[in-house]
Amino acid sequence: MSTESLDLRSPVQYLKGVGTQRAEILNRIGIRRASDLLFYFPRDYQDMTERREFSQLEENNQLQTVIGVIEEWSRKSTRRGEMLTLVAAQFMVQ
């Protein structure tokens, strides 16, 4: 199926980047057509809009958005490729 003939009724597997395997996973949560993606809303989300200075970080808060400048960073991947990537960064406090 060419991308020119896709519409909201098209099966999700024909969308770019989906394919058969991912379509099977999406099917388990009720996403079968392109239109289902438009009306699928996550059950929960994490609000990352509150930005903090380093001095304002809370110790027990696991996920926080920080204001700063990255001075140096490195990227390491697993032996099998880039399924899991660790990015280590060194920040400069402003």
C-alpha positions in Angstrom: 0.0 0.0 0.0 1.6 3.3 -1.0 1.6 6.3 1.4 -0.4 8.2 -1.2 -3.5 6.0 -0.7 -3.4 6.1 3.2 -6.2 7.7 5.1 -7.6 7.6 8.6 -9.3 4.2 7.9 -6.0 2.6 6.8 -4.7 -0.2 9.0 -2.0 1.0 11.3 0.6 -1.5 10.0 0.9 0.5 6.8 1.9 3.7 8.5 5.6 4.6 8.1 7.6 3.0 10.9 4.9 0.7 12.2 5.0 -2.6 10.3 3.5 -6.0 11.2 5.1 -6.6 14.6 4.4 -3.2 16.0 0.9 -3.3 14.6 0.3 -6.5 16.6 1.4 -4.7 19.8 -0.8 -1.7 19.1 -3.7 -4.1 18.3 -3.5 -5.3 21.9 -4.4 -1.8 23.2 -7.1 -1.3 20.7 -5.2 0.6 18.0 -6.1 -0.9 14.7 -6.5 2.0 12.3 -4.7 5.3 11.7 -7.6 7.2 13.3 -7.2 5.1 16.5 -3.8 6.8 17.0 -5.4 10.2 16.9 -7.8 9.4 19.7 -5.5 7.4 21.9 -4.5 9.4 25.0 -2.1 8.1 27.5 -3.5 7.0 30.9 -0.8 9.0 32.7 2.0 11.4 32.0 4.8 13.2 33.7 4.7 17.0 33.7 8.1 18.2 32.8 7.3 21.9 32.3 8.5 23.1 35.7 12.2 24.0 35.3 14.5 24.2 38.3 17.9 25.6 39.0 20.4 23.0 40.5 19.9 24.6 43.9 16.2 23.9 43.8 16.4 20.2 43.1 14.6 17.9 45.5 16.4 14.8 46.7 13.5 12.4 46.6 12.0 13.6 43.4 13.2 11.1 40.7 12.4 13.1 37.6 13.1 16.9 37.3 13.8 19.3 34.5 17.0 21.2 35.1 18.2 24.6 33.7 21.9 24.5 32.9 24.5 24.2 30.2 26.0 20.9 29.1 29.7 21.3 29.1 30.6 17.7 28.1 28.8 14.5 27.3 29.5 11.0 26.2 27.4 8.2 24.8 27.8 4.5 25.4 25.9 1.7 23.8 25.4 -2.0 24.6 27.4 -4.6 22.7 24.3 -5.6 20.8 23.7 -2.2 19.3 21.8 0.8 20.6 18.7 -0.7 22.2 19.9 0.7 25.5 22.0 3.9 25.4 23.5 5.6 28.4 24.3 9.3 28.1 26.5 10.8 30.8 26.6 14.6 30.9 28.5 17.2 33.0 26.6 20.4 33.7 27.8 23.9 34.4 25.7 25.7 37.1 24.5 29.0 35.9 
